[in-house]
Amino acid sequence: MIDDLACLMYLLAHDDAAEGPYDRARTELLVRAAALVDLALRGRLREAGGRVTVSGTEPAGDPVLDGVLRDAAAGHGWKRLVRRHRKRTLAEVEDRLVARRLLTLKAPRTRFGSRRLTVTDHTVSAELRTRVSAALRGDGPVREIPAIDTALLALAAAGGVRSVVSRQDQKIFRARIDACTGSLAVLAPGLEKAVRALPVTMIAAQGGMGGMGGS
């Protein structure tokens, strides 16, 4: 089982019928946020005075994470880093999953269409969804849930991935989702705030608030 959060988040957000993410613009932000959480969990990103700082100089050994580390070296805040180079990060995640043979790449239907991606092994996605569902519906303390699973649940809920967290789930398990999101503050308070702000960030990214910068 793969363990990098950005790839796991992509698999959760993938829609077989769409042959790609359930919503490409939203998934760009989700995988970018997942990569930041991953690096924070690994101790490579910290927070000082509201700014993100990089710990260590060695590469992460993953092209997706290494790209995010380079971006973080500029000293931006968490919200800025979620938006920054998000299209590049999503494409890199897709390429990584294709290389791992977890996605199959198909040519676009039209000359200017998007590339089509199908999940190669659905057991991986099914196991992942089972893990996140257990985190959502379990009655044990959130602190006992693997950090990766709580992060994925928090991101899926913030990103409106309805195949993972339905609207009914959002209401029934509101306290559980809030606790999982709040656990990110242990890594960095600003990171938790950036994840909580994802719904608004996504509206802005799709032009609902005049658009936003970043590529």
Secondary structure as GFF3:
##gff-version 3
##sequence-region A 1 215
A	DSSP	alpha_helix	5	13	.	.	.	ID=ss1
A	DSSP	beta_strand	14	15	.	.	.	ID=ss2
A	DSSP	beta_strand	20	21	.	.	.	ID=ss3
A	DSSP	alpha_helix	24	41	.	.	.	ID=ss4
A	DSSP	beta_strand	45	48	.	.	.	ID=ss5
A	DSSP	beta_strand	51	54	.	.	.	ID=ss6
A	DSSP	alpha_helix	63	72	.	.	.	ID=ss7
A	DSSP	alpha_helix	78	83	.	.	.	ID=ss8
A	DSSP	alpha_helix	86	99	.	.	.	ID=ss9
A	DSSP	beta_strand	103	106	.	.	.	ID=ss10
A	DSSP	beta_strand	116	119	.	.	.	ID=ss11
A	DSSP	alpha_helix	122	137	.	.	.	ID=ss12
A	DSSP	three_ten_helix	142	144	.	.	.	ID=ss13
A	DSSP	alpha_helix	147	158	.	.	.	ID=ss14
A	DSSP	alpha_helix	167	172	.	.	.	ID=ss15
A	DSSP	alpha_helix	174	182	.	.	.	ID=ss16
A	DSSP	three_ten_helix	183	186	.	.	.	ID=ss17
A	DSSP	alpha_helix	189	196	.	.	.	ID=ss18
A	DSSP	alpha_helix	198	205	.	.	.	ID=ss19
###
